[in-house]
Amino acid sequence: MPGVSFPGIKPKTTFVYEFPIKQSGTYWYHSHSGLQEQQGHYGPIVIDPADTDPVAYDREHVIVLSDWTFLHPHALVTKLKQEGGYFNRQKQTLAGLLRDGDPEEKMSLSDRLMWGKMRMDPSDISDVTASTYTYLINGHGPKENWTGLFRPGERVRLRFINAATMTIFNIRIPGLPMTVVNADGQNVRPVTVEEFQIGNAETYDVIIQPTEDSAFTLVAESVDRSGMGRATFAPRLGMTAPVPPLRARPTLSMKDMGMGGMDHGSMAGMDHSSHGAATAGATASMAGMDHGSSGSMGGMNMRDKSLVPPTVKVGVGVDAIAMAPVDRTGDPGLGLEDVGHKVLTYRDLMSLTPNPDKRAPTRTVEVHLTGNMERFMWSFDGEKFSEGVEPIRFERNERARVVLINHSMMTHPIHLHGHFFEVVNGHTGSHPLKHTVNVLPGAKLTFDLTADAPGDWAFHCHLLLHMHAGMFRVVTVRPLEGEAA
């Protein structure tokens, strides 16, 4: 990261990276200067293990997912600053309210009024959508139909890399189950799914084993379902398979608002049939609630500063504070709760080998993911990086627990450079090792970190424009090599 880990590469110069290869697996590289990543400065890195790979496969394909626009990336930022929902062409409509059977429009009038009074948009899923983006697979648009070959019966390893700037994807291959064997370059116990959600900078390796002499469509649907990337797996070039239509756009729920942990008694009059669980296209009914002034609901303050420590600056850049954030590692991701087939969750992931550091964390570090969606302001703990914030400091080889609390109604893929951390998901001793985690709206996600890489490291949301807007910190691990403790 220029200005953090090294000075950057000046124009017309050569820079040589030298580093010890300590791990194997699927990774990628990209520019961290300006917004060059959006303009195509990225590529895959695959490191084969020195020993025998525990995953058996006959051939492999690297699948790089990305999003492309002919707008300059700074134009994207300007438009989002001027109008938070600029690219959202899938808002709820009055006509939709009168239309029966439309899964994108089934929110009741009372619930629409409640969201309106809070000045929140339940259809605000992605900041930048297919209204300007084309979704690419290995650089190819949907009509170009990139094709990966197989021989029927082969075990094919697909190395998925989400190199997109602002797009979280839902991945499926209709008619073909996928067995996840690796996450963020680290081996996991095999788990077979029909679909998975992949956040920006995450990687997943899956095994497919097509037995028929026929083609299969790879669908990379954007999380807001405004568009999709499409490719084909087939025994021969030129073959195609049916491309499914886009599914209905999901709608944010009470759980996404940070109310997933509220007990039934505190919200009398609400329908708690699913305990506030997020269901695609529906929110828990709020008919019995007093829809008072903007920013409150039934007398409840949506920006209650008492719910966060005083270190969190609740100013104009924070439009909401989650009242009751919950662990959502068992959730499949926005819009995937009721798709009718098995979708991967973080709770499904277990490290293939035991976690090496058995020590309990000696302290807890809380990081609050904050923002103002309408003004496109994003931050950690209510402060943008440009405001001269202090680094997050760790002692070298310290064992710490980091708790990420998402107060916004957007999913944030949070990435730490230089380290793998253990996602705390209930599988003590076999927590999956990752470098990036998708933190769902209104969620609390915990990871344990062994701070074993001395130096200064970037810690940020991997939605590039969120990082650019201020959702960034430096993590400092000291002492350096050769320094006294």
C-alpha positions in Angstrom: 0.0 0.0 0.0 1.7 3.3 -1.1 2.4 5.5 1.9 1.8 2.6 4.3 4.0 -0.4 3.4 6.2 1.2 0.8 6.5 4.6 -1.1 4.7 3.5 -4.2 6.1 3.0 -7.8 7.0 6.3 -9.5 6.1 6.8 -13.2 8.5 5.2 -15.7 10.3 3.2 -13.0 10.7 -0.5 -12.2 10.0 -1.9 -8.8 11.0 -5.4 -7.7 9.0 -7.1 -5.0 11.0 -9.7 -3.0 9.1 -11.7 -0.3 9.3 -15.2 1.1 6.6 -17.5 -0.1 5.0 -18.7 3.1 1.7 -20.0 1.8 0.1 -21.5 -1.2 -3.4 -21.0 -2.7 -5.4 -18.6 -4.8 -4.7 -14.9 -4.5 -4.6 -11.8 -6.6 -2.8 -8.5 -6.9 -4.0 -5.0 -7.7 -3.1 -1.4 -7.6 -3.6 0.6 -4.4 -2.9 3.9 -6.0 -5.9 6.3 -6.6 -8.7 4.3 -8.2 -6.6 2.4 -10.7 -8.1 -0.9 -9.6 -11.4 0.2 -11.2 -9.5 0.8 -14.5 -8.1 -2.7 -14.7 -4.9 -2.8 -12.7 -5.4 -6.3 -11.2 -4.6 -9.9 -11.9 -4.6 -13.4 -10.3 -1.7 -15.1 -8.4 -1.8 -18.9 -7.9 0.8 -20.5 -5.7 1.1 -24.3 -5.8 1.9 -26.1 -2.5 5.5 -27.4 -2.1 4.0 -30.7 -0.8 1.2 -32.8 -2.1 -2.0 -30.8 -2.5 -4.8 -32.3 -0.3 -7.3 -31.4 -3.0 -7.3 -33.9 -5.9 -8.2 -32.5 -9.3 -7.6 -33.2 -13.0 -7.6 -29.6 -14.4 -8.2 -26.1 -13.1 -9.6 -22.8 -14.3 -9.0 -19.4 -12.7 -12.2 -17.3 -12.7 -11.6 -13.6 -12.2 -14.8 -11.7 -11.5 -14.9 -7.9 -12.1 -17.0 -4.9 -12.9 -16.3 -2.5 -15.8 -17.6 1.0 -16.6 -16.6 3.5 -19.2 -17.2 6.3 -16.6 -14.0 7.5 -14.9 -13.9 6.2 -11.4 -13.8 9.7 -10.0 -17.0 10.4 -11.9 -18.6 7.5 -10.0 -17.6 9.1 -6.7 -18.9 12.5 -7.7 -22.3 11.1 -8.7 -22.6 9.1 -5.5 -21.7 12.2 -3.5 -24.4 14.2 -5.3 -27.1 11.5 -4.9 -26.5 8.4 -2.8 -28.9 6.3 -4.9 -27.8 7.6 -8.3 -27.2 4.2 -9.9 -30.2 2.5 -8.3 -32.8 1.9 -11.0 -34.6 -0.7 -9.0 -36.3 1.4 -6.4 -39.8 0.6 -5.1 -42.6 2.4 -6.9 -46.2 3.4 -6.1 -47.3 1.5 -9.2 -45.6 -1.6 -7.7 -47.6 -1.3 -4.5 -50.7 -1.7 -6.5 -49.3 -4.7 -8.5 -50.0 -8.1 -6.9 -47.4 -10.8 -7.2 -44.3 -8.8 -7.9 -41.6 -10.1 -5.5 -39.7 -6.8 -5.6 -42.7 -4.8 -4.6 -44.4 -6.8 -1.8 -43.5 -4.5 1.1 -46.7 -3.1 2.7 -47.7 0.6 2.6 -47.1 1.0 6.4 -43.6 -0.4 6.1 -42.8 1.8 3.1 -44.0 4.8 5.1 -41.8 3.8 8.0 -38.7 3.5 5.8 -39.6 6.8 4.2 -39.8 8.6 7.5 -36.4 7.3 8.4 -35.1 8.5 5.0 -33.8 5.1 4.4 -34.1 3.1 1.1 -34.8 -0.6 1.5 -33.7 -1.2 -2.1 -30.3 0.3 -1.6 -28.2 -2.9 -2.0 -25.3 -1.8 -4.2 -23.9 1.7 -4.6 -22.9 1.1 -8.3 -25.1 -1.2 -10.4 -25.6 -2.6 -13.9 -27.0 0.8 -14.9 -23.3 1.6 -15.7 -21.4 -1.7 -14.9 -20.9 -4.6 -17.2 -20.0 -7.7 -15.1 -16.9 -9.5 -16.5 -15.6 -13.1 -16.1 -11.9 -13.3 -17.1 -12.4 -10.0 -18.9 -15.3 -11.2 -21.0 -18.8 -9.7 -20.9 -21.9 -11.9 -20.7 -22.4 -12.0 -24.5 -18.8 -13.0 -25.2 -19.4 -16.2 -23.2 -15.9 -17.1 -21.9 -15.8 -20.9 -21.9 -13.8 -23.3 -19.7 -13.3 -26.8 -21.0 -13.6 -30.2 -19.2 -13.8 -33.9 -20.1 -16.9 -35.5 -18.6 -16.0 -37.2 -15.3 -13.0 -35.0 -14.5 -12.6 -33.2 -11.2 -12.2 -29.6 -12.2 -10.9 -27.0 -9.7 -12.3 -23.5 -10.2 -10.4 -20.7 -8.5 -12.8 -17.8 -8.0 -11.4 -14.4 -7.3 -13.6 -11.4 -6.8 -11.5 -8.6 -8.3 -14.5 -6.3 -8.6 -14.4 -2.7 -7.5 -17.9 -2.4 -6.0 -19.7 -5.6 -6.7 -20.4 -8.6 -4.4 -21.4 -11.6 -6.5 -23.7 -14.6 -6.0 -22.1 -17.6 -7.7 -23.9 -20.7 -9.0 -23.7 -23.2 -11.8 -27.3 -24.5 -12.3 -27.4 -28.3 -12.4 -23.9 -28.7 -11.0 -23.0 -28.7 -7.2 -19.8 -27.1 -6.1 -17.6 -28.4 -3.3 -15.8 -25.6 -1.6 -12.2 -26.7 -0.6 -10.3 -23.4 -0.1 -11.2 -19.9 1.1 -8.8 -17.0 0.8 -6.0 -19.4 -0.2 -6.4 -21.5 2.9 -7.7 -25.1 2.8 -11.0 -25.8 4.4 -12.9 -29.0 5.0 -14.9 -29.8 1.9 -18.5 -28.5 1.9 -20.8 -29.0 -1.0 -23.2 -26.1 -1.9 -25.3 -25.0 -4.8 -24.4 -21.3 -4.4 -22.1 -18.9 -2.5 -21.7 -15.2 -2.0 -18.2 -13.8 -2.6 -17.2 -10.4 -1.3 -14.6 -8.1 -2.9 -11.1 -9.5 -2.5 -12.3 -12.9 -1.3 -11.3 -16.1 -3.1 -13.0 -19.5 -3.1 -11.7 -22.7 -4.7 -14.4 -25.2 -5.6 -14.4 -28.6 -7.2 -17.0 -29.5 -9.8 -17.3 -32.9 -11.5 -19.6 -32.7 -14.5 -20.4 -36.2 -15.8 -22.5 -35.4 -18.9 -21.3 -34.4 -22.3 -23.2 -31.1 -22.0 -22.6 -27.5 -21.2 -23.3 -25.6 -17.9 -23.7 -21.9 -17.3 -21.7 -20.1 -14.7 -23.9 -17.4 -13.2 -22.2 -14.5 -11.3 -25.2 -12.4 -10.3 -24.6 -9.1 -8.7 -25.9 -8.9 -5.1 -28.5 -6.3 -6.1 -29.5 -8.5 -9.1 -29.3 -5.6 -11.5 -27.1 -7.7 -13.8 -24.9 -10.8 -14.1 -21.6 -12.1 -15.4 -21.9 -15.2 -17.4 -19.6 -17.9 -18.6 -19.8 -21.6 -19.7 -18.2 -24.8 -18.8 -18.4 -27.4 -21.6 -16.6 -30.3 -23.3 -16.2 -28.3 -26.5 -16.0 -24.7 -27.5 -19.1 -23.2 -28.9 -21.5 -25.1 -26.7 -24.0 -23.1 -24.5 -26.5 -23.8 -21.8 -29.6 -21.9 -20.8 -28.9 -18.6 -19.0 -31.4 -18.2 -16.1 -33.2 -14.8 -15.8 -32.2 -12.4 -13.0 -33.9 -13.1 -9.8 -36.0 -10.6 -7.9 -34.1 -7.8 -6.2 -33.8 -8.4 -2.4 -35.2 -5.8 0.1 -33.5 -4.8 3.3 -35.1 -6.0 6.5 -35.2 -5.2 10.3 -32.2 -7.5 10.7 -30.3 -5.5 8.2 -31.2 -2.3 10.1 -29.4 -3.8 13.2 -32.5 -5.0 15.0 -31.8 -8.7 14.7 -31.1 -9.2 18.3 -34.1 -7.3 19.8 -36.4 -9.4 21.8 -40.1 -9.7 21.0 -41.3 -7.7 24.0 -39.4 -4.6 23.1 -41.3 -4.1 19.8 -44.9 -4.8 20.7 -47.2 -5.0 17.8 -44.6 -6.3 15.4 -45.0 -9.6 13.6 -42.0 -11.7 14.8 -42.9 -14.8 12.9 -39.2 -15.1 11.9 -37.7 -13.2 14.8 -36.8 -10.4 12.4 -35.0 -12.7 10.0 -34.2 -11.2 6.7 -36.5 -12.6 4.0 -36.0 -11.6 0.4 -38.5 -8.9 -0.5 -40.1 -8.6 2.9 -39.6 -7.0 6.2 -41.2 -7.9 9.5 -44.5 -6.1 9.7 -44.3 -2.9 11.7 -48.0 -2.0 11.6 -48.3 -1.5 15.4 -45.4 0.9 15.7 -45.5 4.6 16.1 -43.8 6.1 13.0 -42.7 9.3 14.6 -40.2 11.8 13.3 -37.4 11.1 10.9 -34.7 9.0 12.4 -36.9 7.5 15.0 -39.3 4.6 15.0 -41.9 4.0 17.7 -40.0 6.3 20.0 -36.8 4.4 19.3 -33.8 6.5 18.4 -32.0 5.2 15.3 -28.8 7.1 16.2 -28.6 6.3 19.9 -25.1 7.4 20.9 -25.3 5.5 24.2 -25.1 2.2 22.2 -21.5 2.9 21.1 -18.4 3.8 23.1 -17.4 7.4 23.3 -14.5 6.7 20.9 -17.1 6.4 18.1 -17.7 9.9 16.7 -21.4 10.1 15.9 -21.6 13.1 13.6 -23.1 13.9 10.2 -21.1 10.9 8.7 -23.1 8.4 10.8 -26.8 8.1 9.8 -27.6 5.1 12.0 -26.4 3.0 15.0 -27.4 -0.6 15.1 -29.6 -1.2 18.2 -29.0 -4.9 18.5 -26.4 -6.2 16.0 -26.1 -10.0 15.9 -23.7 -12.7 14.7 -24.7 -13.4 11.1 -22.0 -16.0 10.2 -24.8 -18.5 9.8 -26.6 -16.3 7.2 -25.9 -16.9 3.5 -25.9 -13.2 2.5 -28.5 -10.7 1.3 -31.3 -12.2 -0.8 -30.1 -15.8 -0.4 -32.2 -16.9 2.6 -35.0 -18.5 0.7 -33.6 -19.6 -2.7 -34.5 -23.2 -2.1 -31.0 -24.7 -2.2 -27.9 -25.0 -0.1 -25.9 -21.7 0.1 -22.5 -21.4 1.8 -22.3 -19.6 5.1 -19.2 -18.7 7.1 -20.4 -21.2 9.7 -20.0 -24.0 7.2 -16.2 -23.2 6.9 -13.7 -25.2 9.0 -10.0 -25.1 8.6 -8.6 -28.4 7.2 -5.9 -28.4 9.8 -6.1 -27.3 13.5 -5.5 -23.6 14.2 -1.9 -23.2 15.1 -2.2 -20.6 17.8 -4.0 -22.1 20.8 -3.7 -19.1 23.0 -6.8 -17.2 24.1 -7.0 -13.6 23.1 -5.6 -11.2 25.8 -7.7 -8.2 24.7 -10.6 -7.2 22.5 -10.5 -4.5 19.9 -13.9 -3.1 18.6 -14.1 -1.6 15.2 -17.4 0.1 14.2 -18.3 0.2 10.5 -20.1 3.5 10.0 -21.5 5.6 7.2 -24.1 7.9 5.8 -25.6 6.2 2.8 -27.3 9.3 1.3 -24.2 11.4 1.5 -21.8 8.6 0.5 -19.7 9.1 3.7 -17.9 5.9 5.0 -15.7 5.5 8.0 -14.5 3.4 10.9 -15.7 4.5 14.3 -17.3 7.6 12.7 -13.9 9.0 11.5 -12.6 9.1 7.9 -8.9 8.2 7.4 -8.2 11.7 6.1 -9.1 13.2 9.5 -5.7 12.1 10.8 -6.9 9.1 12.8 -4.6 7.0 15.0 -3.4 3.6 13.8 -4.8 0.4 15.4 -1.8 -0.9 17.3 -0.8 -4.4 18.1 2.1 -5.8 19.9 4.1 -8.3 17.8 2.8 -11.9 18.3 0.0 -10.5 20.5 -3.2 -12.6 20.4 -6.2 -10.2 20.1 -9.9 -10.6 19.4 -11.3 -8.1 16.8 -15.0 -7.4 16.8 -16.4 -5.7 13.7 -19.9 -4.1 14.2 -21.7 -3.0 11.1 -24.0 -0.1 11.8 -24.8 0.5 8.1 -27.4 -1.3 6.0 -24.7 -2.4 3.4 -22.5 -5.4 3.3 -18.8 -4.5 3.8 -16.0 -6.8 2.8 -13.3 -5.9 5.4 -9.7 -6.8 4.5 -6.5 -6.8 6.6 -3.1 -6.8 4.8 -0.2 -9.0 5.9 -2.2 -11.4 8.0 -4.6 -14.3 8.1 -7.1 -14.2 11.0 -9.4 -16.8 12.4 -13.1 -16.2 11.8 -14.9 -17.0 15.1 -17.8 -19.1 13.8 -18.3 -21.8 16.5 -15.7 -24.3 15.3 -13.2 -23.6 18.1 -9.7 -24.9 17.2 -10.8 -25.2 13.5 -11.8 -21.6 12.7 -11.4 -20.8 9.0 -8.4 -18.6 8.2 -9.2 -15.6 6.0 -7.9 -12.2 5.1 -11.2 -10.7 4.1 -14.7 -11.1 5.6 -18.1 -10.0 4.3 -19.7 -8.2 7.3 -23.5 -8.3 6.7 -25.7 -5.3 7.5 -26.5 -5.0 11.2 -24.0 -7.8 11.9 -21.4 -8.3 14.5 -18.5 -10.4 13.2 -15.5 -11.6 15.3 -12.1 -12.7 14.4 -9.0 -13.7 16.4 -5.7 -12.4 15.2 -2.1 -13.4 15.9 -0.2 -10.2 15.0 2.8 -12.0 13.7 3.8 -9.7 10.8 5.8 -6.7 12.0 5.2 -3.5 10.1 2.4 -1.1 9.0 -0.5 -2.7 7.2 -3.7 -1.4 5.5 -7.0 -2.3 7.0 -10.0 -1.3 5.0 -13.3 -2.0 3.4 -12.6 -3.6 0.0 -15.4 -1.8 -1.7 -12.9 0.5 -3.4 -15.1 3.7 -3.3 -15.8 3.1 0.4 -12.1 2.9 1.1 -11.6 6.0 -1.0 -14.3 7.8 1.0 -12.6 7.1 4.3 -13.2 3.5 5.5 -9.5 2.8 6.1 -7.1 2.5 8.9 -3.4 1.6 9.3 -2.7 -1.4 11.5 0.7 -1.1 13.2 2.5 -4.2 14.5 5.6 -3.5 16.6 8.5 -4.1 17.4 10.0 -4.5 13.9 12.6 -7.1 13.1 15.7 -6.4 15.2 14.1 -3.8 17.4 14.0 -4.2 21.1 10.6 -4.9 22.6 
